[in-house]
Amino acid sequence: MKALVVIDIQNDYFAGGRFPLEGAEEALQNALVLIETARSNNDLVVVVKHLAPAGAPFFETGSSGANLHPSIQSAMKDAPQVIKHEADSFLHTNLAELLRQHKVDAVDLVGMMTQHCVTHTALSPEAAGYPMTIHANACAAPTRALSALALSGLKARHSVV
């Protein structure tokens, strides 16, 4: 079984948030298409949400900016949710266990920020056993150039489409 892991598509990364990313809306729309495709293929879809402590510059626990984007929240209403506090979606979370429980043998990644949380998740030691595909058009970073740079580096270890 394949899994689509949707990383940190949260309000703070959009216009009006504390840390808007270039291309966030486009990445969101492409992620929604991939979510629907994964569901129609009966793949596991997992949403990852980053929460930071009080006083953090963004994703502050309890803030509206830390909430999933409304479109993602709607699309992911019945999907397993992983809460993380680090860039790596596997670190101190139940993501690896979820993938094992569902007998996942390949992982697709989408989300934000390409150069930080997507990259750390893709390169996590816990990700080592999974063939991984990163969907470039469903990722965003502070700038498109930074996203492209991160994706270029990830190509050395993973498929980037």
Steps between C-alpha positions, in 0.01 A plus 500: 500500500609854428461793739463869424640708785372859502738718703415826678250660264398739775354850511819683601650418157227685309414867445410654834706240690819559693731349234340498153681292240545572132282263299299381801162520324628313194657230721172470693296449183742237371504324838119481495512328160757251632286432808201417279715280276644315799153441642370371168797257493420388857838627619554606859482878540659650813497866601786644705451809714788691660433660838740739671506625859354828625694799370624322187519711182239279328296182556451606860284239673144628531537767231292507183826501303582154635174359364501301180395706198118468476521317164743246646292467815196420287686260270670322790209477745521121535875458440742411778668812639857515625598782736865596491723751676811463283576536129519122451147355485632170636686639802308438825176425310291198409557536123732197470252287696209613280695404187584159649142436612373566149778296338619800299780423256539840327445860609404814308570834668337839451496809716680788654779612539692320229846587633415421860224259600462321165877454470547389862216249465632363171850460646392370840666176611150354541425575133799302378304182426240666279528590135397865515359741244482873566240686293669831418183679387336428837784646708576859597776695675571865582605540134459283191879507456555358848242229435671410170839486672369262768331279240821489298686370804232240574537354149825337613302264727138509390273541202385857446215545256 
